[in-house]
Amino acid sequence: MHEMSLCEGIVRIIEKQAEKEDFNRVVKVRVIVGSLSGASEEALRFCFPFAARGTRAEGAAIEFFSAPDATLRVAEIEVE
């Protein structure tokens, strides 16, 4: 399941952004998932809590937006 490695990448992006912007806790992550990306939203939703465990993103909700292409990117990080 490549979605686990995708979620680990999302968490790395969050951690890098947290270092730049000095925040401690993520409440929600919004991700754009293109229909041609090959990623399953259901599998991403399942894997994200495991990838986020022990990080600033632990406990954060993950929300998806669709795109008609191969896009897969973090659109927004909501922090507390």
mmJSON file of the N, C-alpha and C atoms, coordinates in Angstrom:
{"data_MODEL":{"atom_site":{
"group_PDB":["ATOM","ATOM","ATOM","ATOM","ATOM","ATOM","ATOM","ATOM","ATOM","ATOM","ATOM","ATOM","ATOM","ATOM","ATOM","ATOM","ATOM","ATOM","ATOM","ATOM","ATOM","ATOM","ATOM","ATOM","ATOM","ATOM","ATOM","ATOM","ATOM","ATOM","ATOM","ATOM","ATOM","ATOM","ATOM","ATOM","ATOM","ATOM","ATOM","ATOM","ATOM","ATOM","ATOM","ATOM","ATOM","ATOM","ATOM","ATOM","ATOM","ATOM","ATOM","ATOM","ATOM","ATOM","ATOM","ATOM","ATOM","ATOM","ATOM","ATOM","ATOM","ATOM","ATOM","ATOM","ATOM","ATOM","ATOM","ATOM","ATOM","ATOM","ATOM","ATOM","ATOM","ATOM","ATOM","ATOM","ATOM","ATOM","ATOM","ATOM","ATOM","ATOM","ATOM","ATOM","ATOM","ATOM","ATOM","ATOM","ATOM","ATOM","ATOM","ATOM","ATOM","ATOM","ATOM","ATOM","ATOM","ATOM","ATOM","ATOM","ATOM","ATOM","ATOM","ATOM","ATOM","ATOM","ATOM","ATOM","ATOM","ATOM","ATOM","ATOM","ATOM","ATOM","ATOM","ATOM","ATOM","ATOM","ATOM","ATOM","ATOM","ATOM","ATOM","ATOM","ATOM","ATOM","ATOM","ATOM","ATOM","ATOM","ATOM","ATOM","ATOM","ATOM","ATOM","ATOM","ATOM","ATOM","ATOM","ATOM","ATOM","ATOM","ATOM","ATOM","ATOM","ATOM","ATOM","ATOM","ATOM","ATOM","ATOM","ATOM","ATOM","ATOM","ATOM","ATOM","ATOM","ATOM","ATOM","ATOM","ATOM","ATOM","ATOM","ATOM","ATOM","ATOM","ATOM","ATOM","ATOM","ATOM","ATOM","ATOM","ATOM","ATOM","ATOM","ATOM","ATOM","ATOM","ATOM","ATOM","ATOM","ATOM","ATOM","ATOM","ATOM","ATOM","ATOM","ATOM","ATOM","ATOM","ATOM","ATOM","ATOM","ATOM","ATOM","ATOM","ATOM","ATOM","ATOM","ATOM","ATOM","ATOM","ATOM","ATOM","ATOM","ATOM","ATOM","ATOM","ATOM","ATOM","ATOM","ATOM","ATOM","ATOM","ATOM","ATOM","ATOM","ATOM","ATOM","ATOM","ATOM","ATOM","ATOM","ATOM","ATOM","ATOM","ATOM","ATOM","ATOM","ATOM","ATOM","ATOM","ATOM","ATOM","ATOM","ATOM","ATOM","ATOM","ATOM","ATOM"],
"id":[1,2,3,4,5,6,7,8,9,10,11,12,13,14,15,16,17,18,19,20,21,22,23,24,25,26,27,28,29,30,31,32,33,34,35,36,37,38,39,40,41,42,43,44,45,46,47,48,49,50,51,52,53,54,55,56,57,58,59,60,61,62,63,64,65,66,67,68,69,70,71,72,73,74,75,76,77,78,79,80,81,82,83,84,85,86,87,88,89,90,91,92,93,94,95,96,97,98,99,100,101,102,103,104,105,106,107,108,109,110,111,112,113,114,115,116,117,118,119,120,121,122,123,124,125,126,127,128,129,130,131,132,133,134,135,136,137,138,139,140,141,142,143,144,145,146,147,148,149,150,151,152,153,154,155,156,157,158,159,160,161,162,163,164,165,166,167,168,169,170,171,172,173,174,175,176,177,178,179,180,181,182,183,184,185,186,187,188,189,190,191,192,193,194,195,196,197,198,199,200,201,202,203,204,205,206,207,208,209,210,211,212,213,214,215,216,217,218,219,220,221,222,223,224,225,226,227,228,229,230,231,232,233,234,235,236,237,238,239,240],
"type_symbol":["N","C","C","N","C","C","N","C","C","N","C","C","N","C","C","N","C","C","N","C","C","N","C","C","N","C","C","N","C","C","N","C","C","N","C","C","N","C","C","N","C","C","N","C","C","N","C","C","N","C","C","N","C","C","N","C","C","N","C","C","N","C","C","N","C","C","N","C","C","N","C","C","N","C","C","N","C","C","N","C","C","N","C","C","N","C","C","N","C","C","N","C","C","N","C","C","N","C","C","N","C","C","N","C","C","N","C","C","N","C","C","N","C","C","N","C","C","N","C","C","N","C","C","N","C","C","N","C","C","N","C","C","N","C","C","N","C","C","N","C","C","N","C","C","N","C","C","N","C","C","N","C","C","N","C","C","N","C","C","N","C","C","N","C","C","N","C","C","N","C","C","N","C","C","N","C","C","N","C","C","N","C","C","N","C","C","N","C","C","N","C","C","N","C","C","N","C","C","N","C","C","N","C","C","N","C","C","N","C","C","N","C","C","N","C","C","N","C","C","N","C","C","N","C","C","N","C","C","N","C","C","N","C","C","N","C","C","N","C","C"],
"label_atom_id":["N","CA","C","N","CA","C","N","CA","C","N","CA","C","N","CA","C","N","CA","C","N","CA","C","N","CA","C","N","CA","C","N","CA","C","N","CA","C","N","CA","C","N","CA","C","N","CA","C","N","CA","C","N","CA","C","N","CA","C","N","CA","C","N","CA","C","N","CA","C","N","CA","C","N","CA","C","N","CA","C","N","CA","C","N","CA","C","N","CA","C","N","CA","C","N","CA","C","N","CA","C","N","CA","C","N","CA","C","N","CA","C","N","CA","C","N","CA","C","N","CA","C","N","CA","C","N","CA","C","N","CA","C","N","CA","C","N","CA","C","N","CA","C","N","CA","C","N","CA","C","N","CA","C","N","CA","C","N","CA","C","N","CA","C","N","CA","C","N","CA","C","N","CA","C","N","CA","C","N","CA","C","N","CA","C","N","CA","C","N","CA","C","N","CA","C","N","CA","C","N","CA","C","N","CA","C","N","CA","C","N","CA","C","N","CA","C","N","CA","C","N","CA","C","N","CA","C","N","CA","C","N","CA","C","N","CA","C","N","CA","C","N","CA","C","N","CA","C","N","CA","C","N","CA","C","N","CA","C","N","CA","C","N","CA","C","N","CA","C","N","CA","C","N","CA","C","N","CA","C"],
"label_alt_id":[null,null,null,null,null,null,null,null,null,null,null,null,null,null,null,null,null,null,null,null,null,null,null,null,null,null,null,null,null,null,null,null,null,null,null,null,null,null,null,null,null,null,null,null,null,null,null,null,null,null,null,null,null,null,null,null,null,null,null,null,null,null,null,null,null,null,null,null,null,null,null,null,null,null,null,null,null,null,null,null,null,null,null,null,null,null,null,null,null,null,null,null,null,null,null,null,null,null,null,null,null,null,null,null,null,null,null,null,null,null,null,null,null,null,null,null,null,null,null,null,null,null,null,null,null,null,null,null,null,null,null,null,null,null,null,null,null,null,null,null,null,null,null,null,null,null,null,null,null,null,null,null,null,null,null,null,null,null,null,null,null,null,null,null,null,null,null,null,null,null,null,null,null,null,null,null,null,null,null,null,null,null,null,null,null,null,null,null,null,null,null,null,null,null,null,null,null,null,null,null,null,null,null,null,null,null,null,null,null,null,null,null,null,null,null,null,null,null,null,null,null,null,null,null,null,null,null,null,null,null,null,null,null,null,null,null,null,null,null,null],
"label_comp_id":["MET","MET","MET","HIS","HIS","HIS","GLU","GLU","GLU","MET","MET","MET","SER","SER","SER","LEU","LEU","LEU","CYS","CYS","CYS","GLU","GLU","GLU","GLY","GLY","GLY","ILE","ILE","ILE","VAL","VAL","VAL","ARG","ARG","ARG","ILE","ILE","ILE","ILE","ILE","ILE","GLU","GLU","GLU","LYS","LYS","LYS","GLN","GLN","GLN","ALA","ALA","ALA","GLU","GLU","GLU","LYS","LYS","LYS","GLU","GLU","GLU","ASP","ASP","ASP","PHE","PHE","PHE","ASN","ASN","ASN","ARG","ARG","ARG","VAL","VAL","VAL","VAL","VAL","VAL","LYS","LYS","LYS","VAL","VAL","VAL","ARG","ARG","ARG","VAL","VAL","VAL","ILE","ILE","ILE","VAL","VAL","VAL","GLY","GLY","GLY","SER","SER","SER","LEU","LEU","LEU","SER","SER","SER","GLY","GLY","GLY","ALA","ALA","ALA","SER","SER","SER","GLU","GLU","GLU","GLU","GLU","GLU","ALA","ALA","ALA","LEU","LEU","LEU","ARG","ARG","ARG","PHE","PHE","PHE","CYS","CYS","CYS","PHE","PHE","PHE","PRO","PRO","PRO","PHE","PHE","PHE","ALA","ALA","ALA","ALA","ALA","ALA","ARG","ARG","ARG","GLY","GLY","GLY","THR","THR","THR","ARG","ARG","ARG","ALA","ALA","ALA","GLU","GLU","GLU","GLY","GLY","GLY","ALA","ALA","ALA","ALA","ALA","ALA","ILE","ILE","ILE","GLU","GLU","GLU","PHE","PHE","PHE","PHE","PHE","PHE","SER","SER","SER","ALA","ALA","ALA","PRO","PRO","PRO","ASP","ASP","ASP","ALA","ALA","ALA","THR","THR","THR","LEU","LEU","LEU","ARG","ARG","ARG","VAL","VAL","VAL","ALA","ALA","ALA","GLU","GLU","GLU","ILE","ILE","ILE","GLU","GLU","GLU","VAL","VAL","VAL","GLU","GLU","GLU"],
"label_asym_id":["A","A","A","A","A","A","A","A","A","A","A","A","A","A","A","A","A","A","A","A","A","A","A","A","A","A","A","A","A","A","A","A","A","A","A","A","A","A","A","A","A","A","A","A","A","A","A","A","A","A","A","A","A","A","A","A","A","A","A","A","A","A","A","A","A","A","A","A","A","A","A","A","A","A","A","A","A","A","A","A","A","A","A","A","A","A","A","A","A","A","A","A","A","A","A","A","A","A","A","A","A","A","A","A","A","A","A","A","A","A","A","A","A","A","A","A","A","A","A","A","A","A","A","A","A","A","A","A","A","A","A","A","A","A","A","A","A","A","A","A","A","A","A","A","A","A","A","A","A","A","A","A","A","A","A","A","A","A","A","A","A","A","A","A","A","A","A","A","A","A","A","A","A","A","A","A","A","A","A","A","A","A","A","A","A","A","A","A","A","A","A","A","A","A","A","A","A","A","A","A","A","A","A","A","A","A","A","A","A","A","A","A","A","A","A","A","A","A","A","A","A","A","A","A","A","A","A","A","A","A","A","A","A","A","A","A","A","A","A","A"],
"label_entity_id":["1","1","1","1","1","1","1","1","1","1","1","1","1","1","1","1","1","1","1","1","1","1","1","1","1","1","1","1","1","1","1","1","1","1","1","1","1","1","1","1","1","1","1","1","1","1","1","1","1","1","1","1","1","1","1","1","1","1","1","1","1","1","1","1","1","1","1","1","1","1","1","1","1","1","1","1","1","1","1","1","1","1","1","1","1","1","1","1","1","1","1","1","1","1","1","1","1","1","1","1","1","1","1","1","1","1","1","1","1","1","1","1","1","1","1","1","1","1","1","1","1","1","1","1","1","1","1","1","1","1","1","1","1","1","1","1","1","1","1","1","1","1","1","1","1","1","1","1","1","1","1","1","1","1","1","1","1","1","1","1","1","1","1","1","1","1","1","1","1","1","1","1","1","1","1","1","1","1","1","1","1","1","1","1","1","1","1","1","1","1","1","1","1","1","1","1","1","1","1","1","1","1","1","1","1","1","1","1","1","1","1","1","1","1","1","1","1","1","1","1","1","1","1","1","1","1","1","1","1","1","1","1","1","1","1","1","1","1","1","1"],
"label_seq_id":[1,1,1,2,2,2,3,3,3,4,4,4,5,5,5,6,6,6,7,7,7,8,8,8,9,9,9,10,10,10,11,11,11,12,12,12,13,13,13,14,14,14,15,15,15,16,16,16,17,17,17,18,18,18,19,19,19,20,20,20,21,21,21,22,22,22,23,23,23,24,24,24,25,25,25,26,26,26,27,27,27,28,28,28,29,29,29,30,30,30,31,31,31,32,32,32,33,33,33,34,34,34,35,35,35,36,36,36,37,37,37,38,38,38,39,39,39,40,40,40,41,41,41,42,42,42,43,43,43,44,44,44,45,45,45,46,46,46,47,47,47,48,48,48,49,49,49,50,50,50,51,51,51,52,52,52,53,53,53,54,54,54,55,55,55,56,56,56,57,57,57,58,58,58,59,59,59,60,60,60,61,61,61,62,62,62,63,63,63,64,64,64,65,65,65,66,66,66,67,67,67,68,68,68,69,69,69,70,70,70,71,71,71,72,72,72,73,73,73,74,74,74,75,75,75,76,76,76,77,77,77,78,78,78,79,79,79,80,80,80],
"pdbx_PDB_ins_code":[null,null,null,null,null,null,null,null,null,null,null,null,null,null,null,null,null,null,null,null,null,null,null,null,null,null,null,null,null,null,null,null,null,null,null,null,null,null,null,null,null,null,null,null,null,null,null,null,null,null,null,null,null,null,null,null,null,null,null,null,null,null,null,null,null,null,null,null,null,null,null,null,null,null,null,null,null,null,null,null,null,null,null,null,null,null,null,null,null,null,null,null,null,null,null,null,null,null,null,null,null,null,null,null,null,null,null,null,null,null,null,null,null,null,null,null,null,null,null,null,null,null,null,null,null,null,null,null,null,null,null,null,null,null,null,null,null,null,null,null,null,null,null,null,null,null,null,null,null,null,null,null,null,null,null,null,null,null,null,null,null,null,null,null,null,null,null,null,null,null,null,null,null,null,null,null,null,null,null,null,null,null,null,null,null,null,null,null,null,null,null,null,null,null,null,null,null,null,null,null,null,null,null,null,null,null,null,null,null,null,null,null,null,null,null,null,null,null,null,null,null,null,null,null,null,null,null,null,null,null,null,null,null,null,null,null,null,null,null,null],
"Cartn_x":[0.848,0.0,0.891,0.947,1.817,1.244,-0.003,-0.601,0.089,0.65,1.379,2.586,3.328,4.486,4.035,2.888,2.352,2.003,1.398,1.06,2.323,3.336,4.609,5.179,5.024,5.452,4.646,3.349,2.494,2.948,3.248,3.713,5.066,5.961,7.247,7.03,6.092,5.765,5.26,4.393,3.852,4.976,5.869,6.967,7.893,8.204,9.05,8.367,7.062,6.315,6.244,6.111,6.064,7.373,8.484,9.775,9.88,9.376,9.429,8.512,7.292,6.266,6.094,6.835,6.848,5.457,4.82,3.574,3.777,2.932,3.109,2.063,0.86,-0.207,-1.02,-1.229,-2.04,-3.432,-4.434,-5.825,-6.394,-6.055,-6.61,-5.623,-5.574,-4.762,-5.705,-5.6,-6.421,-5.503,-5.889,-5.057,-5.863,-5.237,-5.861,-5.406,-6.379,-6.097,-6.718,-5.867,-6.346,-6.847,-7.829,-8.396,-7.381,-6.338,-5.301,-4.047,-4.102,-2.924,-2.622,-3.613,-3.426,-3.565,-3.89,-4.026,-5.496,-5.721,-7.066,-7.302,-8.338,-8.66,-8.952,-9.638,-9.976,-8.703,-7.742,-6.486,-5.663,-5.661,-4.951,-5.556,-6.871,-7.564,-7.211,-7.105,-6.756,-5.305,-4.396,-2.957,-2.494,-3.153,-2.676,-2.466,-3.396,-3.165,-1.911,-1.595,-0.396,0.865,0.853,2.008,2.204,1.105,1.165,1.485,1.433,1.656,3.003,2.972,4.186,4.681,3.889,4.287,3.298,3.556,2.639,1.274,1.208,-0.041,-0.853,-0.361,-1.107,-2.469,-3.503,-4.863,-5.521,-4.784,-5.346,-6.306,-7.319,-8.247,-7.596,-7.952,-7.477,-8.698,-8.668,-9.8,-9.295,-10.105,-9.685,-10.53,-9.868,-10.518,-10.094,-10.993,-10.719,-10.188,-9.408,-8.906,-8.993,-9.124,-9.295,-7.983,-6.897,-5.59,-4.8,-3.488,-2.639,-2.116,-2.714,-2.282,-2.403,-1.407,-1.481,-0.617,-1.265,-0.491,-1.246,-0.47,-1.036,-1.475,-2.756,-3.299,-3.291,-3.518,-3.625,-3.366,-2.736,-2.5,-3.133,-4.128,-4.803,-4.16,-3.682,-2.967,-3.713,-3.303,-3.913,-2.892],
"Cartn_y":[-1.176,0.0,1.237,1.92,3.087,4.303,4.244,5.371,5.641,4.608,4.831,5.721,5.463,6.319,7.715,7.822,9.145,9.908,9.234,9.869,10.263,9.433,9.79,11.051,11.186,12.4,13.613,13.443,14.542,14.981,14.032,14.362,15.087,14.675,15.38,16.828,17.049,18.417,19.221,18.634,19.31,19.66,18.718,18.955,20.069,20.087,21.151,22.511,22.541,23.792,24.241,23.301,23.629,24.265,23.787,24.384,25.807,26.042,27.377,28.365,27.9,28.789,28.679,27.793,27.638,27.366,26.309,25.873,24.477,24.124,22.865,21.812,22.236,21.252,21.521,20.47,20.544,20.024,20.778,20.404,19.681,20.194,19.619,19.813,18.821,18.887,18.722,19.626,19.53,19.133,18.081,17.509,17.454,17.867,17.745,16.429,15.613,14.303,14.256,14.214,14.134,12.744,12.7,11.406,10.549,11.158,10.417,10.196,10.509,10.391,8.946,8.086,6.694,6.473,7.518,7.422,7.242,6.426,6.173,7.035,7.859,8.692,7.82,6.722,5.826,5.274,4.858,4.323,5.426,6.629,7.753,8.071,8.08,8.363,7.301,6.052,4.962,5.085,5.389,5.401,6.646,7.769,9.026,8.985,8.457,8.434,7.658,6.603,5.823,6.604,7.287,8.082,9.29,9.824,11.038,10.762,9.519,9.175,9.714,10.434,10.979,12.261,12.856,14.105,15.217,16.391,17.523,17.269,16.333,16.033,14.931,14.38,13.315,13.842,13.121,13.51,14.47,14.935,15.882,15.173,15.907,15.398,15.592,14.739,14.904,15.032,16.026,16.335,16.352,15.851,15.737,16.601,17.108,17.827,17.155,17.046,16.359,17.315,16.749,17.469,16.511,17.042,16.178,15.728,15.815,15.505,14.594,14.599,13.724,14.414,15.54,16.291,15.474,15.598,15.086,16.029,16.923,17.903,18.389,18.85,19.467,20.868,21.143,22.438,23.41,22.879,23.743,22.944,23.587,23.006,23.939,23.456,24.257,23.936,24.974,24.774,25.401,25.007,25.531,26.376],
"Cartn_z":[0.0,0.0,0.0,-1.146,-1.239,-0.523,-0.109,0.602,1.935,2.561,3.815,3.563,2.507,2.211,1.797,1.146,0.818,2.094,3.054,4.328,5.093,5.038,5.678,5.033,3.726,3.031,3.463,3.638,4.114,5.498,6.358,7.708,7.651,6.761,6.614,6.192,5.286,4.854,6.048,6.841,8.028,8.995,9.251,10.196,9.704,8.409,7.856,7.994,7.708,7.825,9.282,10.194,11.622,12.076,11.564,11.91,11.386,10.171,9.571,10.29,10.628,11.165,12.671,13.302,14.748,15.336,14.852,15.478,16.058,17.013,17.728,17.438,17.094,16.951,15.699,14.93,13.715,14.036,13.621,13.851,12.629,11.434,10.211,9.07,8.191,6.982,5.801,4.847,3.638,2.48,1.797,0.734,-0.558,-1.654,-2.97,-3.572,-3.97,-4.551,-5.944,-6.935,-8.311,-8.656,-9.53,-9.93,-10.684,-11.213,-11.938,-11.1,-9.809,-8.942,-8.557,-8.636,-8.235,-6.736,-6.003,-4.546,-4.168,-3.189,-2.68,-1.436,-1.493,-0.333,0.888,0.677,1.779,2.433,1.626,2.167,2.827,2.254,2.875,4.241,4.307,5.572,6.624,6.193,7.099,7.579,6.674,6.987,7.749,7.529,8.096,9.612,10.407,11.862,12.272,11.535,11.847,11.498,10.354,9.938,10.854,11.386,12.209,13.678,14.083,15.491,15.976,17.096,17.698,17.059,16.164,15.495,15.834,15.322,15.528,14.904,13.981,13.281,13.946,15.039,15.713,16.157,15.807,16.169,15.198,14.21,13.238,12.297,11.881,10.866,9.499,8.565,7.197,6.305,5.438,4.57,3.13,2.216,0.824,-0.097,-1.126,-2.211,-3.503,-4.434,-5.693,-6.747,-7.646,-8.81,-9.996,-11.215,-12.385,-13.021,-12.294,-12.865,-11.931,-12.026,-11.208,-9.95,-9.589,-8.415,-7.137,-6.29,-4.922,-4.103,-3.353,-2.583,-1.363,-0.4,0.8,0.412,0.579,0.222,1.4,2.597,3.771,5.044,5.989,7.303,8.315,9.035,10.055,11.409,12.083,13.343,14.499,15.669,16.895,17.624],
"occupancy":[1.0,1.0,1.0,1.0,1.0,1.0,1.0,1.0,1.0,1.0,1.0,1.0,1.0,1.0,1.0,1.0,1.0,1.0,1.0,1.0,1.0,1.0,1.0,1.0,1.0,1.0,1.0,1.0,1.0,1.0,1.0,1.0,1.0,1.0,1.0,1.0,1.0,1.0,1.0,1.0,1.0,1.0,1.0,1.0,1.0,1.0,1.0,1.0,1.0,1.0,1.0,1.0,1.0,1.0,1.0,1.0,1.0,1.0,1.0,1.0,1.0,1.0,1.0,1.0,1.0,1.0,1.0,1.0,1.0,1.0,1.0,1.0,1.0,1.0,1.0,1.0,1.0,1.0,1.0,1.0,1.0,1.0,1.0,1.0,1.0,1.0,1.0,1.0,1.0,1.0,1.0,1.0,1.0,1.0,1.0,1.0,1.0,1.0,1.0,1.0,1.0,1.0,1.0,1.0,1.0,1.0,1.0,1.0,1.0,1.0,1.0,1.0,1.0,1.0,1.0,1.0,1.0,1.0,1.0,1.0,1.0,1.0,1.0,1.0,1.0,1.0,1.0,1.0,1.0,1.0,1.0,1.0,1.0,1.0,1.0,1.0,1.0,1.0,1.0,1.0,1.0,1.0,1.0,1.0,1.0,1.0,1.0,1.0,1.0,1.0,1.0,1.0,1.0,1.0,1.0,1.0,1.0,1.0,1.0,1.0,1.0,1.0,1.0,1.0,1.0,1.0,1.0,1.0,1.0,1.0,1.0,1.0,1.0,1.0,1.0,1.0,1.0,1.0,1.0,1.0,1.0,1.0,1.0,1.0,1.0,1.0,1.0,1.0,1.0,1.0,1.0,1.0,1.0,1.0,1.0,1.0,1.0,1.0,1.0,1.0,1.0,1.0,1.0,1.0,1.0,1.0,1.0,1.0,1.0,1.0,1.0,1.0,1.0,1.0,1.0,1.0,1.0,1.0,1.0,1.0,1.0,1.0,1.0,1.0,1.0,1.0,1.0,1.0,1.0,1.0,1.0,1.0,1.0,1.0,1.0,1.0,1.0,1.0,1.0,1.0],
"B_iso_or_equiv":[0.0,0.0,0.0,0.0,0.0,0.0,0.0,0.0,0.0,0.0,0.0,0.0,0.0,0.0,0.0,0.0,0.0,0.0,0.0,0.0,0.0,0.0,0.0,0.0,0.0,0.0,0.0,0.0,0.0,0.0,0.0,0.0,0.0,0.0,0.0,0.0,0.0,0.0,0.0,0.0,0.0,0.0,0.0,0.0,0.0,0.0,0.0,0.0,0.0,0.0,0.0,0.0,0.0,0.0,0.0,0.0,0.0,0.0,0.0,0.0,0.0,0.0,0.0,0.0,0.0,0.0,0.0,0.0,0.0,0.0,0.0,0.0,0.0,0.0,0.0,0.0,0.0,0.0,0.0,0.0,0.0,0.0,0.0,0.0,0.0,0.0,0.0,0.0,0.0,0.0,0.0,0.0,0.0,0.0,0.0,0.0,0.0,0.0,0.0,0.0,0.0,0.0,0.0,0.0,0.0,0.0,0.0,0.0,0.0,0.0,0.0,0.0,0.0,0.0,0.0,0.0,0.0,0.0,0.0,0.0,0.0,0.0,0.0,0.0,0.0,0.0,0.0,0.0,0.0,0.0,0.0,0.0,0.0,0.0,0.0,0.0,0.0,0.0,0.0,0.0,0.0,0.0,0.0,0.0,0.0,0.0,0.0,0.0,0.0,0.0,0.0,0.0,0.0,0.0,0.0,0.0,0.0,0.0,0.0,0.0,0.0,0.0,0.0,0.0,0.0,0.0,0.0,0.0,0.0,0.0,0.0,0.0,0.0,0.0,0.0,0.0,0.0,0.0,0.0,0.0,0.0,0.0,0.0,0.0,0.0,0.0,0.0,0.0,0.0,0.0,0.0,0.0,0.0,0.0,0.0,0.0,0.0,0.0,0.0,0.0,0.0,0.0,0.0,0.0,0.0,0.0,0.0,0.0,0.0,0.0,0.0,0.0,0.0,0.0,0.0,0.0,0.0,0.0,0.0,0.0,0.0,0.0,0.0,0.0,0.0,0.0,0.0,0.0,0.0,0.0,0.0,0.0,0.0,0.0,0.0,0.0,0.0,0.0,0.0,0.0],
"pdbx_formal_charge":[null,null,null,null,null,null,null,null,null,null,null,null,null,null,null,null,null,null,null,null,null,null,null,null,null,null,null,null,null,null,null,null,null,null,null,null,null,null,null,null,null,null,null,null,null,null,null,null,null,null,null,null,null,null,null,null,null,null,null,null,null,null,null,null,null,null,null,null,null,null,null,null,null,null,null,null,null,null,null,null,null,null,null,null,null,null,null,null,null,null,null,null,null,null,null,null,null,null,null,null,null,null,null,null,null,null,null,null,null,null,null,null,null,null,null,null,null,null,null,null,null,null,null,null,null,null,null,null,null,null,null,null,null,null,null,null,null,null,null,null,null,null,null,null,null,null,null,null,null,null,null,null,null,null,null,null,null,null,null,null,null,null,null,null,null,null,null,null,null,null,null,null,null,null,null,null,null,null,null,null,null,null,null,null,null,null,null,null,null,null,null,null,null,null,null,null,null,null,null,null,null,null,null,null,null,null,null,null,null,null,null,null,null,null,null,null,null,null,null,null,null,null,null,null,null,null,null,null,null,null,null,null,null,null,null,null,null,null,null,null],
"auth_seq_id":[1,1,1,2,2,2,3,3,3,4,4,4,5,5,5,6,6,6,7,7,7,8,8,8,9,9,9,10,10,10,11,11,11,12,12,12,13,13,13,14,14,14,15,15,15,16,16,16,17,17,17,18,18,18,19,19,19,20,20,20,21,21,21,22,22,22,23,23,23,24,24,24,25,25,25,26,26,26,27,27,27,28,28,28,29,29,29,30,30,30,31,31,31,32,32,32,33,33,33,34,34,34,35,35,35,36,36,36,37,37,37,38,38,38,39,39,39,40,40,40,41,41,41,42,42,42,43,43,43,44,44,44,45,45,45,46,46,46,47,47,47,48,48,48,49,49,49,50,50,50,51,51,51,52,52,52,53,53,53,54,54,54,55,55,55,56,56,56,57,57,57,58,58,58,59,59,59,60,60,60,61,61,61,62,62,62,63,63,63,64,64,64,65,65,65,66,66,66,67,67,67,68,68,68,69,69,69,70,70,70,71,71,71,72,72,72,73,73,73,74,74,74,75,75,75,76,76,76,77,77,77,78,78,78,79,79,79,80,80,80],
"auth_comp_id":["MET","MET","MET","HIS","HIS","HIS","GLU","GLU","GLU","MET","MET","MET","SER","SER","SER","LEU","LEU","LEU","CYS","CYS","CYS","GLU","GLU","GLU","GLY","GLY","GLY","ILE","ILE","ILE","VAL","VAL","VAL","ARG","ARG","ARG","ILE","ILE","ILE","ILE","ILE","ILE","GLU","GLU","GLU","LYS","LYS","LYS","GLN","GLN","GLN","ALA","ALA","ALA","GLU","GLU","GLU","LYS","LYS","LYS","GLU","GLU","GLU","ASP","ASP","ASP","PHE","PHE","PHE","ASN","ASN","ASN","ARG","ARG","ARG","VAL","VAL","VAL","VAL","VAL","VAL","LYS","LYS","LYS","VAL","VAL","VAL","ARG","ARG","ARG","VAL","VAL","VAL","ILE","ILE","ILE","VAL","VAL","VAL","GLY","GLY","GLY","SER","SER","SER","LEU","LEU","LEU","SER","SER","SER","GLY","GLY","GLY","ALA","ALA","ALA","SER","SER","SER","GLU","GLU","GLU","GLU","GLU","GLU","ALA","ALA","ALA","LEU","LEU","LEU","ARG","ARG","ARG","PHE","PHE","PHE","CYS","CYS","CYS","PHE","PHE","PHE","PRO","PRO","PRO","PHE","PHE","PHE","ALA","ALA","ALA","ALA","ALA","ALA","ARG","ARG","ARG","GLY","GLY","GLY","THR","THR","THR","ARG","ARG","ARG","ALA","ALA","ALA","GLU","GLU","GLU","GLY","GLY","GLY","ALA","ALA","ALA","ALA","ALA","ALA","ILE","ILE","ILE","GLU","GLU","GLU","PHE","PHE","PHE","PHE","PHE","PHE","SER","SER","SER","ALA","ALA","ALA","PRO","PRO","PRO","ASP","ASP","ASP","ALA","ALA","ALA","THR","THR","THR","LEU","LEU","LEU","ARG","ARG","ARG","VAL","VAL","VAL","ALA","ALA","ALA","GLU","GLU","GLU","ILE","ILE","ILE","GLU","GLU","GLU","VAL","VAL","VAL","GLU","GLU","GLU"],
"auth_asym_id":["A","A","A","A","A","A","A","A","A","A","A","A","A","A","A","A","A","A","A","A","A","A","A","A","A","A","A","A","A","A","A","A","A","A","A","A","A","A","A","A","A","A","A","A","A","A","A","A","A","A","A","A","A","A","A","A","A","A","A","A","A","A","A","A","A","A","A","A","A","A","A","A","A","A","A","A","A","A","A","A","A","A","A","A","A","A","A","A","A","A","A","A","A","A","A","A","A","A","A","A","A","A","A","A","A","A","A","A","A","A","A","A","A","A","A","A","A","A","A","A","A","A","A","A","A","A","A","A","A","A","A","A","A","A","A","A","A","A","A","A","A","A","A","A","A","A","A","A","A","A","A","A","A","A","A","A","A","A","A","A","A","A","A","A","A","A","A","A","A","A","A","A","A","A","A","A","A","A","A","A","A","A","A","A","A","A","A","A","A","A","A","A","A","A","A","A","A","A","A","A","A","A","A","A","A","A","A","A","A","A","A","A","A","A","A","A","A","A","A","A","A","A","A","A","A","A","A","A","A","A","A","A","A","A","A","A","A","A","A","A"],
"auth_atom_id":["N","CA","C","N","CA","C","N","CA","C","N","CA","C","N","CA","C","N","CA","C","N","CA","C","N","CA","C","N","CA","C","N","CA","C","N","CA","C","N","CA","C","N","CA","C","N","CA","C","N","CA","C","N","CA","C","N","CA","C","N","CA","C","N","CA","C","N","CA","C","N","CA","C","N","CA","C","N","CA","C","N","CA","C","N","CA","C","N","CA","C","N","CA","C","N","CA","C","N","CA","C","N","CA","C","N","CA","C","N","CA","C","N","CA","C","N","CA","C","N","CA","C","N","CA","C","N","CA","C","N","CA","C","N","CA","C","N","CA","C","N","CA","C","N","CA","C","N","CA","C","N","CA","C","N","CA","C","N","CA","C","N","CA","C","N","CA","C","N","CA","C","N","CA","C","N","CA","C","N","CA","C","N","CA","C","N","CA","C","N","CA","C","N","CA","C","N","CA","C","N","CA","C","N","CA","C","N","CA","C","N","CA","C","N","CA","C","N","CA","C","N","CA","C","N","CA","C","N","CA","C","N","CA","C","N","CA","C","N","CA","C","N","CA","C","N","CA","C","N","CA","C","N","CA","C","N","CA","C","N","CA","C","N","CA","C","N","CA","C","N","CA","C","N","CA","C","N","CA","C"],
"pdbx_PDB_model_num":[1,1,1,1,1,1,1,1,1,1,1,1,1,1,1,1,1,1,1,1,1,1,1,1,1,1,1,1,1,1,1,1,1,1,1,1,1,1,1,1,1,1,1,1,1,1,1,1,1,1,1,1,1,1,1,1,1,1,1,1,1,1,1,1,1,1,1,1,1,1,1,1,1,1,1,1,1,1,1,1,1,1,1,1,1,1,1,1,1,1,1,1,1,1,1,1,1,1,1,1,1,1,1,1,1,1,1,1,1,1,1,1,1,1,1,1,1,1,1,1,1,1,1,1,1,1,1,1,1,1,1,1,1,1,1,1,1,1,1,1,1,1,1,1,1,1,1,1,1,1,1,1,1,1,1,1,1,1,1,1,1,1,1,1,1,1,1,1,1,1,1,1,1,1,1,1,1,1,1,1,1,1,1,1,1,1,1,1,1,1,1,1,1,1,1,1,1,1,1,1,1,1,1,1,1,1,1,1,1,1,1,1,1,1,1,1,1,1,1,1,1,1,1,1,1,1,1,1,1,1,1,1,1,1,1,1,1,1,1,1]
}}}
